[in-house]
Amino acid sequence: MALLDELKELHVDVEQALSSLGGNSPLYEKLIFKLSAMIRDYEVTDGFEDNDYQEIMEKAHALKGATGNLAVTPLYNGYSDIVRLLREERPKQAKEVIRTMLPVQEEIIRCIEKYR
Amino acid sequence: MNNKKTILIVDDIEINRMILAEIFGDSYHIVEADGGRKAIELINAREDISAVLLDLLMPDINGLEVLKDMNRSGAIKRIPVFLITAADSREMLMEGYNLGAIDVIMKPFMAHFLKCRISSVIELYEYRKELESVVHKQTKRLHQMMRSVIEVLATAVEFRDCESGEHVKRICGLTRTLMTEVSNMYPEYRLSEEEIDKIAASAALHDVGKISIPDSILNKPGRLTAEEFDIMKQHTVKGCELLSSIPDIMELGVYSYGYDICRHHHERWDGKGYPDGLSGDDISIWAQVVAVADVYDALTSPRVYKKAFSHDTAMTMIFGGECGVFNPKILKAMERVMNNQSKEN
C-alpha cells in the first residue's frame, strides 16, 4: 500500500490537503516527511514535567498550524484542544489529551517513517 | 522578462512557508523569511514586494512587531499585509488590524479562497498606486501651469512698469536669501526651508496690483503728486482684490503668503507705511523682508524717473531711513548677506 493510502486509513484527509496543493502529491509527501521530523523536534510532553505551559502552548500552536495545513486531522484536533485547554489554564486536561493522542501520533509517524 | 509580482511569506514553520509557496508560486515570485527580524530586513531592503503573508506568533520578533516597524518606515502604506493565524487571540488580531493589516488568513489554508483574496487585494493596491501616480503627475502639472500663470501675471505688470521682467526674479531671490538669514539669526523668526520656499515664490506677487494703476501714473517720469501717490498706493489693496478673485492661487500652498505680502510690503516698522499703517511685528516677517528686498532692488535699478544707485548708496539710504524705517533685525541680516556676497565676489 502506498503512503497516502495508509495515511487515509489513519484518518488523514489526504484529498483536502492535496486540493490545497493543486494535486501535487510528491510535494505533499515531502511535507509529510517534514512534519514527522517537526513532531519529533516539538516534543510537547517535555514541558509538563517543568510546568512550563507557555513553551508547550507555543509548540502545540505551531503543530496545530502545520498538522491543520496538511490535513492530519486526528493530530490537528488534538493540538487544537491542547492549545485551547492551556489557554483556559487547564493543564491537567491538556495532559490527558496528550496522553490519549500520543499513540495515534506514534502510529502516524511510524507509517510515515516506513516510507522515508 | 519576468513580470511576476513578489510575495513575502513570513513564518517560522518551514512546512507552512512551503505550502504557501506552492499555492502562490505559479503566479507570483516568492521570497521567504523564517522570522520577524529577517522579514523587516527584506521589507526595508526590497522595493518589489507586493504583499506580505505574516505569521503572528514567531519566536524572534512576532508579527505585530513587524507591523509596527512597517508603520514606522511607512511600508504599510504601499504593501498589503495578511496575518496568518491559527485562531490566535482576538486582542492580537485587533491590534494587527489597528496596525494596518488588511486581512486575516486562517490556518488550515483554503488554497482557492486564499489565492482569490490575496490576488484581488494586490490588484487593488497596484491600481491605487497607478491612480496615485496619475494624480501626482496631474497635480504637478496643474501647479506648474498655475506657476506659469502667476509668472505671466507678474511679468505683465513689470512690462507695464517698463521693467525688464527681471525685477520679480531678483526680488524672489533676495527674499529667499534674506529670509533664510533672518531665520538663522533669530529664533523668533525661525522658519523651515519649505516655508521659506513658499515665501520666496509668493514674493513674485508683491506688485500684481500695479496692473490696475493707470499708465500715466505708473510710468510718469517725474515725481507723483499727492493725489497720484494715493492712487499708486492702491496697488497693494487692488493686488489683494485680484488675488482674492483667483482662489486657486491661494489654494496652491506655494503661494499661501502671497496675499499678505501683496498687501503689506509697503508697511513700515514705525507704522508710517501703507495701506493699513501697521507697525513693528504686527507686520508679518515675510512682508517685512519683501519690503526691504523691494526697496533695495528699486534703488539699485534704473527707473523712468531716476538712474540706478550703487549698492553702497542704496545701503546707506536704507540704513539711514530714507526709504522708511525697517526692522533693525532685518537690516542686520541684510548687512550680513551683503557682506557675504561681497566676500564671495
Interface residues (C-beta under 8 A of the other chain):
Chain A: S19 S20 L21 G22 N24 L27 K30 L31 K34 L35 M38 E58 H61 A62 K64 G65 A66 G68 N69 L70 A71 Y76 S80 V83
Chain B: D12 I13 E14 I15 N16 M18 I19 E22 I23 D26 L57 P59 A86 K107 P108 F109 M110 A111
